[in-house]
Amino acid sequence: MNLEDLLADETFVCGLREGKIVLTPEIEKQLLQDPANMELLETALTLYPAIFKTVAQADMEAEENRLRSKIFNEQKDTPVLQMLGAGQHKKIINHWALKVAAASAILILGCYFFLSKPGEKPQPNMAQNVKSFMAIDGEKKKLQLPDGTVVTLNSGSKINIDKGYGIKNRDVDLSGEAFFDVMHNAEIPFIVHCSDMDVKALGTAFNVQAYPGEDHTEASLVRGKIEVTLLKDNNRKVILHPDQKVEWRKLKGISNQAVGKVRRAEKTVSMELVKPLTKTITGDTKEIAWTDSKLIFDDESFGNIAVMLEHWYGVKVFFDSESLKAYRFTANFEKEKLDAVLNYLKESKKFNYEITYGNITSVKISK
């Protein structure tokens, strides 16, 4: 195996674009057969950012040319778009300004998406024997725990609490995603338990995403201070400060023997575990924008976006081509229906979709 082979592997490169390492069985076998190949992996991780920047630049130029041609050929007015020039601040421009936009522009589509009623207040639930709270797919639920802690559940999420919550402990088991605004109690810490991490806080506001079946678990801190324990990394503890997040990604497609080597390779090239939260031009924090009924994509792959759409709209998304999953989008949506979101995305990348309504609504994405 050589460097060119590794960087030409679609599975490996797509994984790196998502900030993770995914190896095919064939690549893993070659890594394990020759220890020198681990050095090759480290070199690939080091070189990838520069390579990605070059490829992204070419992709942006091709995309702008397609949009430029589309706008010049259309007689009707085009909607207001947001453009991001390379190395510059974002700014809003109309379709006339788009005709002279820089060649490195990235499209951001603005619209509205609505899920919950504005001004909705948390509904208190003081019953000590309540064990479970759930938000089904397509809804959000806000509730108040017996100690005054307010929890906002994202769609497809569930929390369980002990009968002794608030008296003996303040432990919560989470499956899915939730935002916690924790009531301060120095004597009884508030702890969120997930499959891959525990998050401990005294009085703070933070978000935890831990959907079952997905390849990552994430904790994002807005206010205060939290301690994150990585259960799958020898209970390694990480302290987060405001506007920081920690993301733990599961390694797919490789054996337990290779996991340790890959983790060491990540550390060698400083693939940081703790990262800053993502801020948008409008001042929103991407990681918690869902609590304000905003759907934000920040250079997200279509594969990841499909998962978000499944949670938000309670649908199942299918692709007829793996290459479609690699399409990337940056967009902000608020108060918008599913078909409108897909139509706006089609303005940036060419694809077709078909929505089939039933007990479970399905969306088929095709070329």
C-alpha positions as CSV (number, residue, x, y, z in Angstrom):
1,M,0.0,0.0,0.0
2,N,1.2,3.5,-0.8
3,L,0.1,7.0,0.1
4,E,-1.7,7.5,-3.2
5,D,-3.8,4.4,-2.7
6,L,-4.8,5.4,0.8
7,L,-5.8,9.0,-0.2
8,A,-7.7,7.6,-3.2
9,D,-9.8,5.3,-1.1
10,E,-13.3,6.9,-1.0
11,T,-14.3,5.4,2.3
12,F,-11.2,6.7,4.0
13,V,-11.4,10.2,2.5
14,C,-15.2,10.6,3.2
15,G,-14.5,9.6,6.8
16,L,-11.9,12.2,7.2
17,R,-14.3,14.9,5.8
18,E,-16.5,14.0,8.8
19,G,-13.6,14.2,11.2
20,K,-13.3,10.5,11.8
21,I,-11.3,7.5,10.5
22,V,-13.2,4.8,8.6
23,L,-11.2,1.9,7.1
24,T,-12.3,-0.8,4.7
25,P,-11.5,-4.4,5.7
26,E,-8.9,-4.4,2.9
27,I,-7.1,-1.3,4.1
28,E,-7.2,-2.5,7.7
29,K,-5.7,-5.8,6.7
30,Q,-2.8,-4.0,5.1
31,L,-2.3,-1.8,8.1
32,L,-2.1,-4.7,10.4
33,Q,0.2,-6.7,8.2
34,D,3.0,-4.1,8.1
35,P,3.6,-1.8,11.1
36,A,5.2,0.7,8.7
37,N,1.8,1.3,7.2
38,M,0.7,3.0,10.4
39,E,3.3,5.6,9.6
40,L,1.7,5.9,6.2
41,L,-1.7,6.5,8.0
42,E,-0.2,9.3,10.1
43,T,1.3,10.9,7.0
44,A,-2.1,10.7,5.3
45,L,-3.8,12.4,8.3
46,T,-1.2,15.1,8.2
47,L,-1.5,15.8,4.4
48,Y,-5.3,15.5,4.2
49,P,-6.2,19.1,5.3
50,A,-4.1,20.6,2.4
51,I,-5.5,18.1,-0.1
52,F,-9.1,18.7,1.1
53,K,-8.6,22.5,0.7
54,T,-7.6,22.1,-2.9
55,V,-10.4,19.8,-3.7
56,A,-13.0,22.0,-1.9
57,Q,-11.8,25.0,-3.9
58,A,-12.3,23.3,-7.2
59,D,-15.7,22.0,-6.1
60,M,-16.7,25.6,-5.1
61,E,-15.6,27.0,-8.4
62,A,-17.6,24.4,-10.3
63,E,-20.6,25.0,-8.1
64,E,-20.5,28.7,-8.6
65,N,-20.2,28.3,-12.4
66,R,-23.3,26.1,-12.4
67,L,-25.3,28.6,-10.3
68,R,-24.0,31.6,-12.3
69,S,-25.2,29.9,-15.5
70,K,-28.6,29.0,-14.0
71,I,-29.2,32.6,-12.9
72,F,-28.2,34.1,-16.2
73,N,-30.5,31.7,-18.0
74,E,-33.6,32.3,-15.8
75,Q,-35.9,35.2,-16.5
76,K,-37.7,35.2,-13.2
77,D,-36.3,36.7,-10.0
78,T,-34.1,34.5,-7.8
79,P,-34.4,34.5,-4.0
80,V,-31.9,36.3,-1.8
81,L,-28.9,34.1,-1.1
82,Q,-26.1,34.2,1.4
83,M,-22.6,33.8,0.2
84,L,-19.3,33.1,2.0
85,G,-16.1,34.3,0.3
86,A,-12.9,32.4,1.1
87,G,-11.1,34.1,4.0
88,Q,-13.8,36.7,4.3
89,H,-16.8,37.4,6.6
90,K,-20.3,36.2,5.5
91,K,-22.6,38.7,4.0
92,I,-26.1,38.7,2.4
93,I,-26.3,39.6,-1.3
94,N,-29.1,39.5,-3.9
95,H,-29.1,37.7,-7.2
96,W,-27.5,40.7,-9.1
97,A,-24.5,40.7,-6.7
98,L,-24.2,36.9,-7.2
99,K,-23.3,37.5,-10.8
100,V,-20.0,39.2,-9.7
101,A,-19.4,37.1,-6.6
102,A,-15.9,35.7,-5.9
103,A,-15.1,32.4,-7.5
104,S,-14.6,30.8,-4.0
105,A,-18.2,31.5,-2.8
106,I,-20.1,28.9,-0.8
107,L,-23.9,28.9,-1.0
108,I,-25.9,29.3,2.2
109,L,-29.6,28.9,1.7
110,G,-31.9,30.9,4.2
111,C,-35.4,29.9,4.9
112,Y,-37.7,29.1,7.8
113,F,-38.4,25.9,9.7
114,F,-41.0,25.5,12.5
115,L,-41.6,22.7,15.0
116,S,-42.8,24.1,18.3
117,K,-45.0,27.0,19.2
118,P,-43.2,30.3,19.9
119,G,-43.1,31.3,23.5
120,E,-43.8,27.7,24.7
121,K,-43.1,27.4,28.4
122,P,-41.8,24.3,30.1
123,Q,-44.5,22.2,31.8
124,P,-43.5,21.2,35.3
125,N,-43.8,17.6,36.4
126,M,-43.2,17.2,40.1
127,A,-44.2,13.6,40.4
128,Q,-41.3,11.7,42.2
129,N,-42.2,8.4,40.6
130,V,-42.0,9.5,37.0
131,K,-39.4,7.4,35.3
132,S,-39.4,8.2,31.5
133,F,-40.0,11.1,29.2
134,M,-40.0,10.7,25.4
135,A,-40.2,12.9,22.3
136,I,-41.4,11.0,19.3
137,D,-39.9,11.6,15.8
138,G,-40.8,15.0,14.4
139,E,-41.5,16.6,17.8
140,K,-39.7,18.4,20.6
141,K,-40.7,18.3,24.2
142,K,-39.8,20.6,27.1
143,L,-40.2,19.5,30.7
144,Q,-39.2,20.4,34.2
145,L,-37.7,17.8,36.5
146,P,-38.5,17.7,40.3
147,D,-35.4,19.8,41.2
148,G,-36.3,22.6,38.8
149,T,-33.9,21.5,36.0
150,V,-35.4,22.2,32.6
151,V,-34.9,19.6,29.9
152,T,-35.6,20.0,26.2
153,L,-35.8,16.7,24.3
154,N,-35.1,16.6,20.6
155,S,-37.2,14.3,18.4
156,G,-36.7,10.6,18.7
157,S,-35.2,11.1,22.2
158,K,-35.9,9.6,25.6
159,I,-34.6,10.1,29.2
160,N,-35.1,8.0,32.3
161,I,-34.8,9.1,35.9
162,D,-34.6,7.2,39.2
163,K,-37.5,7.3,41.7
164,G,-35.1,9.0,44.1
165,Y,-34.2,11.8,41.7
166,G,-33.4,15.0,43.5
167,I,-33.1,13.3,46.9
168,K,-30.4,10.7,46.6
169,N,-29.1,11.5,43.2
170,R,-29.7,13.5,40.0
171,D,-28.8,10.8,37.4
172,V,-30.5,10.8,34.0
173,D,-30.1,8.1,31.3
174,L,-30.3,9.6,27.8
175,S,-31.0,8.0,24.4
176,G,-31.1,10.7,21.7
177,E,-30.5,14.4,22.1
178,A,-31.4,16.8,24.9
179,F,-30.5,20.3,26.2
180,F,-30.2,20.6,29.9
181,D,-30.5,23.8,32.0
182,V,-29.5,22.5,35.3
183,M,-30.6,23.8,38.7
184,H,-27.5,24.3,40.9
185,N,-27.0,21.8,43.7
186,A,-23.4,21.5,44.9
187,E,-24.2,18.5,47.2
188,I,-25.9,16.4,44.5
189,P,-24.3,16.7,41.1
190,F,-26.3,16.3,37.9
191,I,-25.1,13.4,35.7
192,V,-26.2,12.4,32.2
193,H,-25.4,8.8,31.3
194,C,-25.0,7.8,27.6
195,S,-23.7,4.7,25.9
196,D,-20.3,6.2,25.3
197,M,-19.9,9.0,27.9
198,D,-21.1,10.4,31.2
199,V,-21.6,14.1,31.6
200,K,-21.4,15.6,35.1
201,A,-22.4,19.1,36.1
202,L,-23.3,21.2,39.2
203,G,-25.2,24.2,37.7
204,T,-24.9,24.7,34.0
205,A,-26.5,24.6,30.6
206,F,-25.3,22.0,28.0
207,N,-26.4,19.8,25.1
208,V,-25.8,16.1,24.7
209,Q,-26.4,14.1,21.5
210,A,-26.3,10.4,21.8
211,Y,-28.7,8.7,19.3
212,P,-28.5,4.9,19.3
213,G,-27.1,3.5,16.1
214,E,-25.2,6.6,15.1
215,D,-21.4,6.8,15.0
216,H,-20.8,9.7,17.4
217,T,-21.8,11.0,20.8
218,E,-21.3,14.7,21.6
219,A,-21.5,17.1,24.6
220,S,-21.6,20.9,24.0
221,L,-21.3,23.4,26.9
222,V,-23.1,26.7,26.8
223,R,-22.7,27.9,30.3
224,G,-20.9,26.8,33.5
225,K,-18.5,23.8,33.6
226,I,-18.9,20.1,32.9
227,E,-16.8,17.0,33.3
228,V,-17.1,14.4,30.5
229,T,-16.0,10.8,31.1
230,L,-15.3,8.8,28.0
231,L,-16.4,5.3,28.9
232,K,-14.8,3.7,25.8
233,D,-11.4,5.4,26.3
234,N,-10.4,3.9,29.7
235,N,-12.8,6.4,31.5
236,R,-10.7,9.3,30.3
237,K,-12.0,12.6,31.8
238,V,-12.3,15.8,29.9
239,I,-13.2,19.2,31.3
240,L,-15.2,21.6,29.1
241,H,-15.5,25.3,29.4
242,P,-18.2,27.5,27.8
243,D,-18.4,27.4,24.0
244,Q,-16.5,24.1,23.8
245,K,-17.7,20.6,22.8
246,V,-16.3,17.1,23.0
247,E,-17.2,14.5,20.3
248,W,-16.5,10.8,20.6
249,R,-16.7,8.9,17.3
250,K,-17.0,5.2,17.0
251,L,-14.6,3.5,14.6
252,K,-16.5,1.5,12.1
253,G,-15.2,-1.3,9.9
254,I,-12.1,-2.1,11.9
255,S,-11.2,-4.7,14.5
256,N,-10.5,-4.1,18.1
257,Q,-6.8,-4.8,17.4
258,A,-6.7,-1.8,15.1
259,V,-8.7,0.6,17.3
260,G,-5.8,1.4,19.6
261,K,-3.4,2.0,16.7
262,V,-5.9,4.4,15.0
263,R,-6.5,6.3,18.2
264,R,-2.7,6.7,18.6
265,A,-2.5,8.0,15.0
266,E,-5.2,10.5,15.7
267,K,-3.3,11.8,18.8
268,T,0.0,12.0,16.8
269,V,-1.5,14.4,14.3
270,S,-3.4,16.4,17.0
271,M,-7.0,15.5,15.9
272,E,-8.3,17.4,18.9
273,L,-11.0,15.8,21.0
274,V,-12.2,19.2,22.4
275,K,-13.4,21.7,19.8
276,P,-15.1,25.1,19.8
277,L,-18.8,25.4,19.2
278,T,-19.8,26.5,15.7
279,K,-21.2,30.0,15.4
280,T,-23.2,31.3,12.4
281,I,-23.4,34.7,10.9
282,T,-26.8,35.3,12.6
283,G,-25.2,34.6,16.0
284,D,-26.7,31.1,16.4
285,T,-24.8,28.2,17.9
286,K,-25.1,25.3,15.5
287,E,-25.0,22.6,18.2
288,I,-28.0,24.0,20.1
289,A,-29.9,25.8,17.3
290,W,-32.5,23.0,17.3
291,T,-33.8,24.3,20.6
292,D,-34.9,27.4,18.8
293,S,-36.5,25.3,15.9
294,K,-33.6,26.1,13.6
295,L,-32.0,23.5,11.3
296,I,-28.4,24.4,10.4
297,F,-26.0,22.7,8.1
298,D,-22.4,23.8,8.2
299,D,-20.5,22.1,5.4
300,E,-22.4,18.9,6.2
301,S,-22.5,15.8,4.0
302,F,-25.8,14.8,2.5
303,G,-25.5,11.5,4.5
304,N,-25.4,13.4,7.8
305,I,-28.1,15.8,6.6
306,A,-30.3,12.8,5.9
307,V,-30.0,11.7,9.5
308,M,-31.0,15.1,10.7
309,L,-34.0,15.2,8.4
310,E,-35.1,11.8,9.7
311,H,-35.2,13.1,13.2
312,W,-36.8,16.5,12.4
313,Y,-39.6,15.2,10.1
314,G,-40.0,11.6,11.3
315,V,-39.2,10.1,7.9
316,K,-36.7,7.6,6.5
317,V,-34.3,8.7,3.8
318,F,-32.8,6.4,1.2
319,F,-30.0,7.0,-1.4
320,D,-29.8,5.1,-4.6
321,S,-26.1,6.0,-4.9
322,E,-23.4,6.2,-2.3
323,S,-21.8,9.1,-4.1
324,L,-24.9,11.3,-3.3
325,K,-24.1,11.0,0.4
326,A,-20.8,12.9,-0.2
327,Y,-22.6,16.0,-1.4
328,R,-22.0,18.8,1.0
329,F,-24.3,21.7,2.0
330,T,-24.2,24.8,4.1
331,A,-27.7,26.2,4.9
332,N,-30.0,27.6,7.6
333,F,-33.7,26.7,7.7
334,E,-36.5,27.8,10.0
335,K,-40.3,27.2,9.7
336,E,-40.0,25.2,6.4
337,K,-41.5,22.0,5.2
338,L,-39.4,19.0,4.1
339,D,-40.1,19.3,0.4
340,A,-39.1,23.0,0.5
341,V,-35.8,22.2,2.3
342,L,-35.0,19.6,-0.4
343,N,-36.0,22.0,-3.2
344,Y,-33.6,24.7,-1.8
345,L,-30.8,22.1,-1.6
346,K,-31.4,21.2,-5.2
347,E,-30.4,24.8,-6.1
348,S,-26.9,24.0,-5.0
349,K,-26.4,20.3,-6.1
350,K,-28.2,18.4,-8.8
351,F,-30.3,15.5,-7.5
352,N,-33.9,14.2,-7.6
353,Y,-36.1,13.2,-4.7
354,E,-39.4,11.3,-4.3
355,I,-41.5,11.5,-1.1
356,T,-43.8,8.5,-0.4
357,Y,-46.3,9.1,2.3
358,G,-47.6,6.3,4.6
359,N,-47.3,5.1,8.2
360,I,-43.6,5.9,7.8
361,T,-42.9,8.5,5.2
362,S,-40.0,7.7,3.0
363,V,-37.7,9.9,0.9
364,K,-35.7,8.5,-2.0
365,I,-32.7,10.6,-3.2
366,S,-31.5,9.8,-6.7
367,K,-29.3,11.3,-9.4
